[in-house]
């Protein structure tokens, strides 16, 4: 494969979001990626929702909390983030002097998109006595307007760390927020946002699956709607769901979150059966179209050419760093790992 002109590549990235370069089918992408890691002192961080090949080549696989913790402590010169834009953005916030690249810049997030900065700023200004706890699935602009960031792994501990008489705005996920109100007893003001993946699980289809597999346990991510959560045997973050599925005595699980997690579940518990919970459409499983924009080929190209790169305004980066650091401090004190 011939080298490409970087300026031309940047123009192509601006148009398409990724490097549109053909890779010869004979190239062993797994081998080449390992060579590039050593050559460039690069680390590959991947979310559980990435395709199996990307998970298998990653140096670390985790949920949003674990990925943020890894990004904070890495000694790599280049962070290759196999996830969505807000995750790579978080890595850049924590590592301003490191190069952070994302295989496809258009790998966004419907939940992050549900909280436009201008609208949220106006909402916040109407409630000046409230502090803002924002779910990490948001843009840097929202993080910069927040007091503390949380993930689904640590959200309960974060909320419980705030004095009970302090009013809270929780954003942007209304489903996670409603679940946390029940868990903590706090009467939080919720922003009206949601994840397109977790919002379309079909309660009716899940119950039909349960009838077909009566011994299966239903495990669900708290971003799911209440109609689904009320049938769950266990509710937790992606990491928590994985750990539960491995250690629990059940042999069958109906999994209500993005299907990428099933790859790790099957690797860690090969004798168990994992059934993806179906969405309310014609599909048998529920994939995040944004997460799945990243491919092994795009990952290889972004490592080779160190593009597309995550860049951001320094004022926004500094402002958004403070609530992320607060989250990491609280998580460390509470003994929460990724």
N, C-alpha and C positions, 0 to 999 in steps of 0.2 A: 504494500500500500504506500503510495507516494505521500510525502509530507505535503501539508496544505499551507496556504498563506494565512497567517493568523488574522490579519485585518479582514480578509475575505470571510474567514470563519466567523468572526464577530458579527459581521453583517448578516450572515446566514443564521446565526443564533438569534439575532434580533428579530428576524422574520419567522423562524420556525421554532425557536426555543431550545434547539439542540444541534449538534454537528451532524449534518446530513452527508456523511462520507461512507462509501461502501467499504466493507471489510471482507477480505477474501475468506471464503468458506473454509479454507484449509488452516486458518489461524486458530490455534488453541487459545481461546480467550482466557480460560482459567490460568494457564501457564503464563501468558503474557501479563495478566493483571498482577500475578505474584511477582514477576520481574520488575514491573513498574513500581510496586510498593517499595521494594528494596532500593531501586534506583533513585526514587524521588523522596524517600522517607515519608511515604504516604500511608494513611490509615483509612480503611473503608468502614464506615458506620452505616448499618442498615436497620430499618424498622422491620418488625415482624410481618408487616403487610406487603413487603416486597416479594417479587417472584422467587421461587425456590433457588434458582441458580445464583441470584444475587445474595440471598441469605447464605448460601454455601461458600461464597468467596469472601464474605465479610470478615473483618477482624473482630467486630463486636456486633451482636444483634440484640435489640432491646426495644422497650417502649420509650415514650417521650422522656420520662424521668431518667432512665438509665442512659439514654443517648446524650442528654444534657450533661450528666455527670461524667461520661466518658469524654465528651468534647471539652469539658472544663480542664481535665487533667492530662490530656494527651500531649506527648512530646513530638508528635509528627509535624512536619513542615507543611504538609498538604492534607486537608481533611476532605475526603470524598464522601459526600453524604447521599446515600441511597435512601431517599425518603421523599418528603414533599417540601415545598419552598420554605414554610415557616420553620421547619426543623433545621434546614441548612442555615437559615437566617439566625436562628438561636446559636448555632455553632460559631457563626461569624461574630455575633455580639460578645460571646465569651472569649474569642480569639482574634482580636483585631489585626494582629501582625501575621497571622497565618493565612494561607490561601485556602478558601473553601469553595469547592466546586460541586455542582449538582448535575447529574446526567441530562435532565430535561427541565429547563426553567419553567415550563408550563405545567409541571407537576405541582398543582396548587392544592387547595383544600376548601371544600364547600363550607365548612364550619368557619374557617377564617374569613372567607368571603362574606359571611352573613353578618359581619360587624364592620361596616365601613367607618373609617376613622372620623369623618366629619359628623356623622349621625351619632356615633358613640360619644364624641366630645360634648355635643349638645345634651345628650341624655345625662352624662355625668354632671354637667353644670347645673342641672335641675335638682341635683341631690348632693349639695356641697358638704353635708355632714357625713356622707358615706365614704368608706374606703373601698377601693376596687381590688377584688381578687379575680384575676383573669386566668382562665384555662390556657395552657401553653399553646393550644391550637388556635392561635391568633397572630395577626401581623405584628411587626415591630412597632408600628404606630400605636396599636392598642396596648402593647406591653409598656410603651413609654408613658401611657396614661394610667398605668396600674400601680398599686402599692405592693402587691405580692402576686407572683405567678404560681400556679399549681398544675399538677398533672392528675390523672385519674388515680395514680398510685398513692399520692400524698395529699389529695384535696381535703379529706376529712381532718387530717392532722393540721393542715394549714389553717382551716377554718376554726378549729378548736384552739389554736394558738392566739386567736384574736379575742380581746375582752368581750364578754357577753353583751355589754351595753353599747358596743360599737356597731352602728348600722353598716351593712355590707351590700355592695353591688357585686353580683357574680355574673361574669360574662365569659364567652359568648354562648355557651351551651345550656339551653333551658332544661333539657332532659337530665343532664348531669347535675345541674343546679337543683332541680326538684328532688332528685335522689338524695343529694347532700342535705337538703332541708330536713328530710325524714331521718337521716342518719345522725345529724347534729342537733336538731331541734331549733336551729337558727332560722329566723324569718328574713331570709335574704331577698333583695330586689333582683330579679332575673332579667337579663337581656334575652330577647327573643331570637336566638340562633339555634341551629341544629346541624348535625352531620347527615349528609344525604345517604350514606351507607347504613347507619344505625337507625335512621328514621323509617326505613321502608321494610323492616322485618315484618312478616305476616304472622300475627298471633294465631290465626286460624290454621295456617299451614304448619306452624310449630306444634300445635296441639295434635294435629293429624300425625305428624312424625312421632310424637310422644306415644300416641296410641299404637303405632306400629312397633315402637321400641320402648315398651313399658319400663324396662330396667335402666334406660338411659337417663342420665342427669342433664338438665338444661343449665348451661352456664352462659352468662351474658355480660356484656360490657355496659357500664352505667350510662353510656350515651344512648342506649336503647330507650324507647318510649315505655312508659309505665305499664301499658298493656302487656308488653313482653316481660318486663322485669318482675311482674307479679307472679309469673310462672317459673322463675329461675330458682334452681337449687343453690346457686352460688353466683354472686355478682362481684366483678373485679376488673382491674386493668388488664391489659393483654398479658403482662408478666404474671400477674396474680392468677389469671385464668390458666396459664400454662402450668404454673406450679401446682395449682389445685388438681388439674387433670392428671398430672403425673403421680401425685401422692394419694389421691382419693382411691377408695376401694372399688369404685364402679369401673366397669369395663367398657361402657358406651357413654358417649357424651354428645349432646346436641349443642353446637357452639354458635352463639349469637354474637358474632363480631365479624370483621373482615376475614375472608378465607385464608389469607396469607399465614395466619397463626397456625393453621392446621399442619403445615409442613414441619414446624418445630415440635408440635405436639406428637406427631407420628414418629419423629426421630427420637424423642425422649421417652416415648411410651409405645414402642412398636407393636405390642400385643393388644393394645386397646383400639377401639373403633371411634372415630371422630366424624360426626355428621354435620355438615354446614347447615345452619338454620336458613330456610328459604326466604327470600324477599317477596313483597307483594307485587310480583310481576311474573313473567314467563320463565325467568331464570331459576335454575336449581340451587344456585349459591349466590353469594353477595360479595362482589369485588369492588374496590375503590378504583374508579377509572383514572384518577389522578396518580395514585400510587403505582398503578400498572403502566404508566407512561414510561417509567424507567425500564430499561432492558440491559442485559449483560453487554451487548454490543455498545450501547450508549455509555455505559459505565467505563468500558475500556477506552473509548474515544475521549471521554472527558478527562481520564487520567493521563492519557498520552499527550493531549494538547493543552491540558489544564484549563479547559473551557467547557461549559459556561461557568464563569466565576460569580460568586455572590459578593456584591458591593452594596454599601449603604452609607447614608448620611451619618457623620460622626456624632452630631448632636442627638439624633434618634438612637444611635447605638448606645451612647452613654446613659441616656434616660431609661432605655429598656433594660440595661444591664442591672440596675439597682434592684428591681423586683425579682429578677431571675436569681441574683445572688441571695436575696432574702429567702427565696424558696429553697435553695441549696443548703443554706444554713439551717433552716428549720428541719429539713429532711435529714441532714446529718445528725442533728441533735436528737431526732426521733428514731435514729437507727434505720432509716429507710434507704435501701439500695435499689438499683434498677433491676 
